Amino acid sequence: MPEETKVKVNYELILPSMGEGIIEATITKWLVSPGQHVSIDQPLVEVATDKVDSEIPSPVEGTVVNLVYREGEIPNVGEVIALIETEGKATEKLSVNSYDLAISGGQSYEKVKPPRQTRIEKTADVKVMPLVRMLARQHGIGADELKLIKGTGTDGEITMNDVNQYIMEGRLNHKTPDAREVPVDQVQKPEIRLNAGDEIVEMDRMRKLIASHMISSKRTAAHVTSFLEADVTLLVKWREEQKEKFLKRENIRLTFTPVFIEAVAQTLKEYPRINVSVSGESIIFRKGINIGIATALADGNLIVPVIKNADHENLGGLSRKLSDLADRARKGALHPEEIKGGTFTITNIGQYNNLTGTPIINQPESAILAFGTILKKPWAVKTADGYGVAVRDIMMLALTYDHRVIDGALGGSFLNNVVQRLENFDIRREV
């Protein structure tokens, strides 16, 4: 039987689905160039959606023919972003993601899409790219308010830097009908003078998004923080007894964070008015308990991967999921859907030996809980003869909540419930 004739065909690499609700992504960096040979699973390009940077690997071996989009451009999901010349059989169709290249007569049928300019939309005479429009929408900036932003891009186009700068300088929204609109470039700003040896470094993309998100949260929610100390001596003793065998069995360090997640998740089941979001003058009660864990990255930035339905997990499951998410977060390998859908966030600032802090709510959630460092302190303990003083392991918790929907009594009661769960931890438990 004669061998099948091999021919050269152009594989169309498309922008894959990046998660529910994500329709486009920014090409941040090409890792290959035309004419370069690539192997299967070799990273080809870095793309960005919201906070997550992802790499797209090559599904075939071959030679890069064309990079359809340039760095900084924004293709839609499903669009071709590159062509890779590879080998196929003359008698078959080569499946190319969601496309097919028909092969006939020993020749390849090549669908070539020329590079295009970034799509720029006009909203009420304002030039804005889709990703910039999405950022503005996330912060409640409508078409009328976009007019207040001075665009620094080509032909007055509004860039992401312009939107972030506008938010950081102080948004001019929520005006009364007869309030005077002051252009953003006329807003009073503190004068910043450079001293000898000072260096100016532009924020990277993630830091700009974090800054914008934090300022937006402070301007949106009525932040208030409650504090409470917890005697976690039993919990500390339990971890000491469990950590070595857990490490041998799972090859994962047993930290306190899974216990914190479990305590919060179980308490949220009893306090559904904490597991909420605010939409205008309405309250959204979240059915799922999805716990975000603030995770520091090596570059100094922060990301919040989410454990979905955390109340359905045991300590072993929480430990495994937490370890996996934290490891991939630091490697930049999280999927976009893994940082979305959170209903409550925790941050373990105790790992940096911090006593406590006042965390900022991760919008659109309504509360965030910080766990401080565990210190040995003299502590009043109840004995058969009354009260005495003993050295105990003490930790401070700080709950920041949105006072628009969570009053002090509710926030304080929730925090006390979390503390009671930690103080009365069952040391007979196995992980």
Sequence and secondary structure as in RCSB ss.txt:
>XXXX:A:sequence
MPEETKVKVNYELILPSMGEGIIEATITKWLVSPGQHVSIDQPLVEVATDKVDSEIPSPVEGTVVNLVYREGEIP
NVGEVIALIETEGKATEKLSVNSYDLAISGGQSYEKVKPPRQTRIEKTADVKVMPLVRMLARQHGIGADELKLIK
GTGTDGEITMNDVNQYIMEGRLNHKTPDAREVPVDQVQKPEIRLNAGDEIVEMDRMRKLIASHMISSKRTAAHVT
SFLEADVTLLVKWREEQKEKFLKRENIRLTFTPVFIEAVAQTLKEYPRINVSVSGESIIFRKGINIGIATALADG
NLIVPVIKNADHENLGGLSRKLSDLADRARKGALHPEEIKGGTFTITNIGQYNNLTGTPIINQPESAILAFGTIL
KKPWAVKTADGYGVAVRDIMMLALTYDHRVIDGALGGSFLNNVVQRLENFDIRREV
>XXXX:A:secstr
     EEEEEEEEE    STT  B EEEEES  TT EE TT EEEEEEETTEEEEEE SS EEEEEE S TT   
BTTSEEEEEEEEEETTS EEETTEEE EETTEE            EEETTEEE HHHHHHHHHTT  HHHHTTS 
  SGGG B HHHHHHHHHHH   S  TT     GGGS        TT       HHHHHHHHHHHHHHHHS EEE
EEEEEE HHHHHHHHHHHHHHHHHHSS   SHHHHHHHHHHHHHH TTTSEEEETTEEEE SS  EEE EE TTS
 EE  EETTGGG  HHHHHHHHHHHHHHHHTT   GGGGS  SEEEEEGGGGT         TT SEEEEEEEEE
EEEEEEEETTEEEEEEEEEEEEEEEEETTT  HHHHHHHHHHHHHHHHT  TT   
